[in-house]
Amino acid sequence: MHPSFHPPGRRSRTATGLALTGLATAGALALLGACGQSSHPSSTGAGAITPGPGQHQTAGMPGMSMSTMPAMSTTPTHAGTGAPVSGTAVAIKNFAFSPAALKVPVGTTVTWTNEDTDAHTVTSSGPGGPLSSPALATHATYRYTFTKPGTYAYLCTVHPFMTATVEVTR
């Protein structure tokens, strides 16, 4: 039998094995609790998992915090109405284009600026679209002058969940 293999129902006798078993149990209970499906009647009642010496208990998965997760929501447009915002600048921050809907007249040059530490692109969603930036490093910009009316949908090819539109009017 390999020394690190432990049959089901048998505990590891090493400190690392006990720590990993405890982390796996704590992580599973945190997930169940987050879904409202806790297997324990109370997280502070009998049978609750308590941290050992030098440890502390946190919500969520071990090693993860909200500060290490990118924001997945887009910035609201004008006052949360969904209406496009006027302007000439789009910020790329928190893994979103802000504003997510921009309205400009024909002849306007729009500038995108990457404020994230990850690289992003500004790329037309459909084939043959005019937007095609290189990967933008932090603080890099991309400019495009819109010469024809229409609605231009675009995304970040590195992070395709990042989408937005520019509506160009006469």
Contacts in CASP RR format, 6 or more apart in sequence:
PFRMAT RR
TARGET T0000
AUTHOR 0000-0000-0000
METHOD contacts of the structure
MODEL  1
MHPSFHPPGRRSRTATGLALTGLATAGALALLGACGQSSHPSSTGAGAIT
PGPGQHQTAGMPGMSMSTMPAMSTTPTHAGTGAPVSGTAVAIKNFAFSPA
ALKVPVGTTVTWTNEDTDAHTVTSSGPGGPLSSPALATHATYRYTFTKPG
TYAYLCTVHPFMTATVEVTR
6 12 0 8 1.000
11 18 0 8 1.000
11 21 0 8 1.000
12 18 0 8 1.000
12 20 0 8 1.000
12 21 0 8 1.000
22 49 0 8 1.000
23 62 0 8 1.000
25 49 0 8 1.000
26 49 0 8 1.000
26 57 0 8 1.000
26 62 0 8 1.000
27 60 0 8 1.000
27 61 0 8 1.000
27 62 0 8 1.000
29 38 0 8 1.000
29 39 0 8 1.000
29 40 0 8 1.000
29 43 0 8 1.000
29 49 0 8 1.000
30 59 0 8 1.000
30 60 0 8 1.000
30 61 0 8 1.000
31 60 0 8 1.000
31 61 0 8 1.000
32 38 0 8 1.000
32 39 0 8 1.000
33 43 0 8 1.000
34 59 0 8 1.000
34 60 0 8 1.000
40 47 0 8 1.000
40 48 0 8 1.000
42 48 0 8 1.000
49 57 0 8 1.000
50 57 0 8 1.000
51 57 0 8 1.000
58 65 0 8 1.000
70 94 0 8 1.000
70 95 0 8 1.000
70 118 0 8 1.000
71 94 0 8 1.000
71 95 0 8 1.000
71 96 0 8 1.000
72 95 0 8 1.000
72 161 0 8 1.000
73 96 0 8 1.000
74 96 0 8 1.000
74 97 0 8 1.000
74 98 0 8 1.000
74 100 0 8 1.000
74 163 0 8 1.000
74 164 0 8 1.000
75 94 0 8 1.000
75 96 0 8 1.000
75 97 0 8 1.000
75 98 0 8 1.000
75 99 0 8 1.000
75 100 0 8 1.000
76 82 0 8 1.000
76 100 0 8 1.000
77 83 0 8 1.000
77 84 0 8 1.000
77 85 0 8 1.000
77 99 0 8 1.000
77 100 0 8 1.000
77 101 0 8 1.000
78 84 0 8 1.000
78 85 0 8 1.000
78 99 0 8 1.000
82 101 0 8 1.000
83 101 0 8 1.000
84 99 0 8 1.000
84 101 0 8 1.000
84 102 0 8 1.000
84 103 0 8 1.000
84 165 0 8 1.000
84 167 0 8 1.000
85 99 0 8 1.000
85 101 0 8 1.000
85 102 0 8 1.000
85 103 0 8 1.000
86 102 0 8 1.000
86 103 0 8 1.000
86 104 0 8 1.000
87 102 0 8 1.000
87 103 0 8 1.000
87 104 0 8 1.000
87 108 0 8 1.000
87 110 0 8 1.000
88 104 0 8 1.000
88 108 0 8 1.000
88 109 0 8 1.000
88 110 0 8 1.000
88 111 0 8 1.000
89 110 0 8 1.000
89 111 0 8 1.000
89 112 0 8 1.000
89 113 0 8 1.000
90 97 0 8 1.000
90 98 0 8 1.000
90 99 0 8 1.000
90 102 0 8 1.000
90 110 0 8 1.000
90 111 0 8 1.000
90 112 0 8 1.000
90 113 0 8 1.000
90 122 0 8 1.000
90 164 0 8 1.000
91 97 0 8 1.000
91 98 0 8 1.000
91 112 0 8 1.000
91 113 0 8 1.000
91 115 0 8 1.000
92 98 0 8 1.000
92 112 0 8 1.000
92 113 0 8 1.000
92 114 0 8 1.000
92 115 0 8 1.000
92 116 0 8 1.000
92 120 0 8 1.000
92 122 0 8 1.000
92 136 0 8 1.000
92 156 0 8 1.000
92 162 0 8 1.000
93 115 0 8 1.000
93 116 0 8 1.000
94 116 0 8 1.000
95 116 0 8 1.000
95 118 0 8 1.000
95 159 0 8 1.000
95 161 0 8 1.000
95 162 0 8 1.000
96 162 0 8 1.000
97 112 0 8 1.000
97 154 0 8 1.000
97 156 0 8 1.000
97 162 0 8 1.000
97 163 0 8 1.000
97 164 0 8 1.000
99 164 0 8 1.000
100 163 0 8 1.000
100 164 0 8 1.000
100 165 0 8 1.000
101 164 0 8 1.000
101 165 0 8 1.000
101 167 0 8 1.000
102 110 0 8 1.000
102 164 0 8 1.000
102 165 0 8 1.000
102 166 0 8 1.000
102 167 0 8 1.000
103 166 0 8 1.000
103 167 0 8 1.000
103 169 0 8 1.000
104 110 0 8 1.000
104 146 0 8 1.000
104 166 0 8 1.000
104 167 0 8 1.000
104 168 0 8 1.000
104 169 0 8 1.000
105 168 0 8 1.000
105 169 0 8 1.000
105 170 0 8 1.000
106 146 0 8 1.000
106 147 0 8 1.000
106 148 0 8 1.000
106 149 0 8 1.000
106 168 0 8 1.000
106 169 0 8 1.000
106 170 0 8 1.000
107 145 0 8 1.000
107 146 0 8 1.000
107 147 0 8 1.000
107 168 0 8 1.000
108 145 0 8 1.000
108 146 0 8 1.000
108 168 0 8 1.000
109 143 0 8 1.000
109 144 0 8 1.000
109 145 0 8 1.000
109 146 0 8 1.000
110 143 0 8 1.000
110 144 0 8 1.000
110 145 0 8 1.000
110 146 0 8 1.000
110 166 0 8 1.000
111 141 0 8 1.000
111 142 0 8 1.000
111 143 0 8 1.000
112 122 0 8 1.000
112 133 0 8 1.000
112 136 0 8 1.000
112 141 0 8 1.000
112 142 0 8 1.000
112 143 0 8 1.000
113 139 0 8 1.000
113 140 0 8 1.000
113 141 0 8 1.000
114 120 0 8 1.000
114 136 0 8 1.000
114 137 0 8 1.000
114 138 0 8 1.000
114 139 0 8 1.000
114 140 0 8 1.000
114 141 0 8 1.000
115 138 0 8 1.000
115 139 0 8 1.000
116 138 0 8 1.000
117 138 0 8 1.000
118 158 0 8 1.000
118 159 0 8 1.000
119 135 0 8 1.000
119 136 0 8 1.000
119 137 0 8 1.000
119 158 0 8 1.000
120 135 0 8 1.000
120 136 0 8 1.000
120 156 0 8 1.000
120 158 0 8 1.000
120 159 0 8 1.000
120 162 0 8 1.000
121 133 0 8 1.000
121 134 0 8 1.000
121 135 0 8 1.000
121 136 0 8 1.000
121 156 0 8 1.000
121 157 0 8 1.000
121 158 0 8 1.000
122 131 0 8 1.000
122 132 0 8 1.000
122 133 0 8 1.000
122 136 0 8 1.000
122 142 0 8 1.000
122 144 0 8 1.000
122 154 0 8 1.000
122 156 0 8 1.000
123 131 0 8 1.000
123 132 0 8 1.000
123 133 0 8 1.000
123 154 0 8 1.000
123 155 0 8 1.000
123 156 0 8 1.000
123 157 0 8 1.000
124 130 0 8 1.000
124 131 0 8 1.000
124 132 0 8 1.000
124 152 0 8 1.000
124 153 0 8 1.000
124 154 0 8 1.000
125 153 0 8 1.000
125 154 0 8 1.000
125 155 0 8 1.000
125 163 0 8 1.000
126 153 0 8 1.000
129 152 0 8 1.000
130 144 0 8 1.000
130 146 0 8 1.000
130 152 0 8 1.000
131 144 0 8 1.000
131 152 0 8 1.000
131 154 0 8 1.000
133 142 0 8 1.000
134 142 0 8 1.000
135 158 0 8 1.000
136 142 0 8 1.000
146 152 0 8 1.000
146 166 0 8 1.000
146 168 0 8 1.000
148 168 0 8 1.000
149 168 0 8 1.000
149 169 0 8 1.000
149 170 0 8 1.000
150 167 0 8 1.000
150 168 0 8 1.000
150 169 0 8 1.000
151 165 0 8 1.000
151 166 0 8 1.000
151 167 0 8 1.000
151 168 0 8 1.000
152 165 0 8 1.000
152 166 0 8 1.000
152 167 0 8 1.000
152 168 0 8 1.000
153 163 0 8 1.000
153 164 0 8 1.000
153 165 0 8 1.000
154 163 0 8 1.000
154 164 0 8 1.000
154 165 0 8 1.000
154 166 0 8 1.000
155 162 0 8 1.000
155 163 0 8 1.000
155 164 0 8 1.000
156 162 0 8 1.000
END
